[in-house]
């Protein structure tokens, strides 16, 4: 089981049980100040039984539950602003046998202090029993007002990957004036994570469309496919950032693993950039404290517009990017980001060894590079256009290695050196 501010995740029936669901939901209830919580789930096979168990736990602590049914994560975040709290049954991009809980407090994910409270065992408060009400969402109408009508009626192909975006994403794009074709509505020929899948069907179909969009199972991640080519997750973020700059926003927050190209694009267009730890909740926490207007995570293709939703919102991002079709700016942004080469790999390491491995890695790294940043993992700055980051995963038993440079051969060589050094550090801790 993985426990982080990204939520609780595990293989259902193995290291994540209904007993765990009851415990963590009960622990969550003291943070629900409104005594109201909106609940939704993605399309995982275990989603319904976990949702029913979670709602029972909340109602048993006196919380009134508002049941959205099967909806994307951004919809639950949006509605949580109205109800005061939210709970999503999802494990995002993890394999189908996984599931989990994602918590929302006043429209945002919990910070590290609040998440620690969710992990701490609490006794029952013996409150009155809460009620359940089935509700719907105004998400599509709200998003359409932000984006506005798209007069050029672009042809768009959507790959929902058998996920929860199946209704919301096509509905939004059609309401904006797009011509939409949807694939993989009820089942998927691809994996749950569009950032790692080849998206071969969407790539082929995009050649006869203006643009293609692929979502993960809960609809917060978005990958752009254009002219028969799958774009990097950082390109998705850069396109969202470009639209935000067009709307007049100037202050951005980017996770520490986001491409240098996105930061340089913002700076070249008169904006400012603040960096945060990786993880949606960490980005949001800095956004709130530093009053940032937009930003997100390049690694997950996650653009965040906090005035609308304090989460990665793949569906809103798709609408904002669709509004840019027919303009040269999309190709310009894609070309700008493509100047940089980001290589990502991972090494399977048990979660209980992550901190020890990173400590050893930092010691092994000393003296090799001029600048080391440790706000999240260990990031080595090689030069203005080249860096390497090693950090523990918030969601899996792995250590992630990211390397970027505007020189591909240089990036490959650094990735090889860094990966070897991480393996050496792992061996030294066992």
N, C-alpha and C positions, 0 to 999 in steps of 0.2 A: 504493500500500500504506500502511495505517495501522499504526503501531507505538506502543502505549501499554500501561499496566498493565492495560487492559481486554483486551489480547491483540494478536495479529497478525491483520490482516484485509486482504483485497484481493479483486479480481475474479479468480477462478481461471482460469488459462491466459493471463492478461494481465499484471497486476502481482503476482500470487501464483502461483508455479510449484512443481512437485514439488521442484525444486532448493532453493527457499526452505524448504520443509517439512523437508527433510533437514537443512539448515543450522541452523535454529532448534531443532529437536528435539535435535540433537547438542549445541548450546550449552546446552540445558536440563539435560542429564544430570548435570553436576557438582553441581547443586543438589538432586539426588535422593539423599539420604543413606542411605535404606533399600535402594537398588538395586532398588526395586519401584515400579511405576507403573500405576495403573488408567486405562483409556482408554475413551472413549465418543464418540459422534457424534450430531448431529441428523439431520434428514431431507433435507438439501440433496442435489441430484443428484451433486455431486462428493464427498460425504462419505466414501463407502466407499474410493475410491482414495486419498484423502488419509490416511484412517485407516491403511490398509495401509502406506503409505509412512512415516508417522510411527512406527508400531510397529516397522518394519524399522530405522529410524534409532535408536530407543531400544535395541532388542535388539543392534544392532551395537556399542553402547557398553557392553554387559554388563548392561543393565537387564532385569529380568523383567517382562513385560507381562501385565496382567490385563484381558482384553477384555470389556467390558460390552455391546458392540454398539451398537444405536440406543437411546439413553436420554436423558432430560432432563439439563440441566446440574446441577441440584441433586442428582441421584442420584450423579453422578460426584464432586461435592464431598463428599457424605456418605461414599462409599466410600473416598475419598482419605484420610480420617482413619485408616482401617484399614491401608491399604497404604503410606502415607507421602507419596505424590505422586500427581498426576493430570494428565491431558491431555484436553481436550475439543475435538473438531473441530466448530467452529461459528463463525458471525459474528453470532449472536444475532438482532437485528431487521433486519439489513441485507437488501437484495434477494437473491433466490435465486441469482443468478450470483456472489455473494460467498461466501467461506468464510474460515476462519482457524483459529487455534490459541489456546486459552485454557489457561493453565498453573496448576497447583495445587501448593502446597508446604505440607505438614503441615496440610492441610485448609483453606487460605486461598489467595487470589491473591497473587502476588509483590508486594512493595513496590517502590518506585522503584529502590532500590539493587540489588535482586535482578533486576529486569527489565532493568536496564542490562547485567548479566552475560549474560542470554539473548541480547541483541543483539550481544555481542562475539564475533567469530570465534575459534574454538578449534580446535586440532589434535586429531585422533583420539587417544584414549588406548590404542587397541589392546587392549581388555579382552577377556575371553572373551565369547562370544555368549550373550545372554540368551534366555529361553524365553517362549512365549506360552501363556496359559491362559484359556479362556473361563469367565467367572464371572457370577453373578447378584447381585442386591442385596436387602438387607432393608429398603430405604428405607420402603416402605409400612407395614410392621409397626412400625418405629421411630417414624414420624410418627404413626401411629394411637395409640401409647402416650402421646405428648405431648398429643394433642388430646382423646382420650377419646370414648366413644360419644355420638352425637347422638340423643336419644330422640324428638325431634319429627318425624323422618324428612322433612326438607325436600325439595321438588322443585327440582332444580338442572339447569340447562342449561350444558353445557361446549362452548365453541368452541376446539378445539385448533389450528385454522388449518393443518391438514396437518403439524403439527409433532411433536416428540419426546414431548410430554406425552400422546400418544394412548392409551397404555395405563396409565401411572402415575397420572394425575390421576383418571380414572374409577374405577380400582381403589381408590385411597385413599378417595374420597368414598363409594363403595359400602360399603367395609369399616367406615366410620363410622356407617352406617345411613341414608345419603341415597338418595333416588330420583333417578337420574341419566339424563339424555339427552345424548348427544354428537353434535355436528355437525362437519362438515369434518374427518373422521377421516383420510382418505388424500389428499385434495387440498383446496385452499382457494379459495373464491370471494372471499377478501379478501386484503389485503396481509400481509406477514410481521410487521408491527409493530402490535399491537392498540391501542397508545396513540395512533396517528395515523389508524387506519382507523375508518370510521363504524360497523362491526360491525352492519350493518342487519338481518341474519338473526337474530343473537342478541338484538338490541334487540326485535324483534317477538316472538320466542319467550319472552322474559323476562316478558312481560305475563301469561302463564299459569303462571309458576313463582315460587318464593320468591326466587330470585336466579340470576344468570348469571355465568359466568367465561370470560374469553378469555385465551389464552396466546400468546406469541410462539413462534418455531420451536424454541427450545431449552428453553422452559418455565421460565425464571427471571423473566420479566415477567408480571404479572397485571393485568387490567383487570376491574373489577366493573361489571355491568349490573343495574339493579334497577328494577322497575316500568316497563319500557319506556324507560329512560333510561341512556345510557352515562355512567358516573361518571369523574371526573378521576383520573389516576394518583395524585395526592396523597390522594384519598379512599381508595384501596386501602391506602396506607401508614397513613393515619389509623385505618382499621379494624383493621389489624394492631397498631398502637400501643395502641388501645383495649383489645384483648384482652390485650396484654402488661401494661397497667396493672391489668386485672382479676386477672391472675395474680400481681400484687404487685411487678412490676419498676418501678424508679424512675429509673434513669439511662439516658438515651438519647443516641445520636449520629445527627444528621441531616446530610445533604449541604447545602452552602450554597445550593443552588437549591430546596430543599424549602420548601413553603408555610409562611408565617407561622402559618397556621391550625393546622398540626400542632404547632408549637412551643407555641402558646398553649394548645392542648388539653392537652398534657402538663403545662404549668405550672399550669393550672387544676385539675389532678387530682393535684397534689403531687409531680410529677416534675421532673427536671433535664434540661437539653439542652446538648450540646456540638456544635458545627458542624465539618464537615470539608470537604475538597475534594470535588468531584463525582467519581464513579467508585467502583464497588463496593469495589475493593481499598483505596482511600483511606479509605472509611468503616470498613472492617474494621480497617485499621491503627490508626485513632484508637480504635476500640472496644477493641482489645487493650491499647493503651497506657494508656487512661483507664478501663479495666475497665467499659465500658458494657454494659448487659444486653440492649439491643434498639435498633432504629432502622432506618435505611435511606435510600433515595433517593425523593423524591416524583416526580421527573421520569420515572422508569422504572417506577413502580408497584412498587417493590422493597422489601418488608419483610424485615428480617434479624433472625433470632433466633440469635445465635452459639452458644448452648449446644447447638443442634441442627445448624446449618449456617452456616458462615462465608461465605455468599453470599446474594444476592437469591434467595429461594425462593418462587416463585409457587405451587407446588403445596402446600407446607406452609401458606402464607398462605390459600389457598382453603379448606383444611380448618379452619383457625382461624376464618375468617370464617363458614363454613357453620355452625359450632357456635354462632354468635351469632344465627342466623335465628330468627324468632319473638319476638325481644326488641326492645324499643323502642330499644335502644342503636344499632342500625345506622342507623335513620332519624335519630336525634339526631346521630350523627357526620356523616352526609351533609349535614344541614342546617347544622351548624357550619362545615364546610369550604366549603360553597356561599356563605357570606357573603363569601368572598374570590374575586377574579377573577384568574386567572393566564393571561397571554397569552404564547405561545411562538412565535417565528419563527426563521428562520435565513437567513444570507447565504452564498452560495457563495464561498469564498475559499481559495486554494491553501494547503496546510499550511505550506509554507515561508515564507508571509507572516503567519501567525497572530500570532507574537510581536511583529512590527513593528507590525501593525495595532492590537493591544491596547495597546502602549506609546504609540502616537500617540493612541489613544482616551482613555487615562487623562490625558494632557496636555490634550487638548481638553475634558475633563470638569472639570478643576480650577476651583474657585470656583463651580460650579453647584449643588453639594449639600454638606451639612454633614459627611457621613461617607462615606468611600470605604474599602472592604475589598478587599484584593488577595490573599487566601490561595488563590484560584483564579479567574483572570480578574479582572474589575473589577466590583465590586458597589457600587452607589450606594444609600444609605439615604435615602429622601425624608422619611419620617415613620414613626411606630410601625407603621403598617399598609401602607406602600407602599415598594417597592424595585425596582431594575432590576439585572440581572446580564448581563454580556457575557463569554463565555468560548469558548475554542476547543474544538472537538469532539475527543474521544478516539478516535472511530471513523470520522469522515468529513471530507472537505475542505470544511468549513463552520465558520462562527462562529455560535454559538447566542445568541439574545437572549431573556431571560426577564424579564417585568415582572409585578408583582403589586400589587394594591390592593383595599381593600374598597369602592372606588368604581370601577365599570366604565369610566365616561367618563374618569376620571383615568388609569386604566391604559392606555386606548387612546391618549390624548394623549402620555403618557410613552413608550409603545412607538414612536409615530411620531417623537418627538424623538430617542430613543436610536438607532433604526434609521438615521435620517438622519445622525446623528453618526458611526456606524460606517461607513457608506458614504463619508462625507467622509474619515474616517481611512484607509480603504482606498485612496481616490484619492490621498491624500497620500504613500502609501508606494510607489506604482508609478512 
